[in-house]
Amino acid sequence: MMWQYLWAHRVYHCSQMVKRSDKRKITSVLLIAISLLSTLPQLWILYIRDYYLVFCPFPMYPVMAASLVFTILMIGFCIIFTISDPVEPTIKSLFHAFGVADFIFGLVFISYTGMAYVCSLVATEMYIVFCVFTIVSVLSYLYFLIAIPMWIYSKWIPKDKHLTRKDSCFNESVKKWPCLLPV
């Protein structure tokens, strides 16, 4: 599910804008408060798994377990990104490989959610969690669908062809939403 990659990516960009002395505060607020909270619905579904294994004909439990693994990897990348000031190129490469795997897993997750409508009648809580994660994942896909052309443009188009930042509203936007805009 791409929300995990998106969250870690946003944590990386936000942590790069923070002074090194303040990174411990960012780590405690962002990681513990939000990242660990994302594991609660997954752990809850895995805790009550016996009920769902009996009544749901689709393999939703292994998909949720894989989702928890991706979430734990996301938390690990968030910790690495907030602690390391210059992030090693190897870690960046691993993170992008994680993003590709997360992209593929997100498509599988969305397809299982669509096929498992039968489970919504007997395993309502699990299906609601799947639907919420699917919606957040689709929104993450849309974000990357918009952001990727911007990254390609900034990477491969010569710098003299770019709009200058003083000619656009970029500086005002970055001041308002520094962690949302791809830089």
Stockholm file with secondary structure:
# STOCKHOLM 1.0

chainA/1-183         MMWQYLWAHRVYHCSQMVKRSDKRKITSVLLIAISLLSTLPQLWILYIRDYYLVFCPFPMYPVMAASLVFTILMIGFCIIFTISDPVEPTIKSLFHAFGVADFIFGLVFISYTGMAYVCSLVATEMYIVFCVFTIVSVLSYLYFLIAIPMWIYSKWIPKDKHLTRKDSCFNESVKKWPCLLPV
#=GR chainA/1-183 SS CHHHHHHHHHHHHHHHTSCGGGHHHHIIIIIIIIITGGGHHHHHHHHTHHHHHHHCSSCHHHHHHHHHHHHHHHHHHHHHHHHCSSCCHHHHHHHHHHHHHHHHHHHHHHHHHHHGGGHHHHCHHHHHHHHHHHHHHHHHHHHHHHHHHHHHHHHHSCGGGSCCTTTSSHHHHHHHCTTTSCC
#=GC SS_cons         CHHHHHHHHHHHHHHHTSCGGGHHHHIIIIIIIIITGGGHHHHHHHHTHHHHHHHCSSCHHHHHHHHHHHHHHHHHHHHHHHHCSSCCHHHHHHHHHHHHHHHHHHHHHHHHHHHGGGHHHHCHHHHHHHHHHHHHHHHHHHHHHHHHHHHHHHHHSCGGGSCCTTTSSHHHHHHHCTTTSCC
//
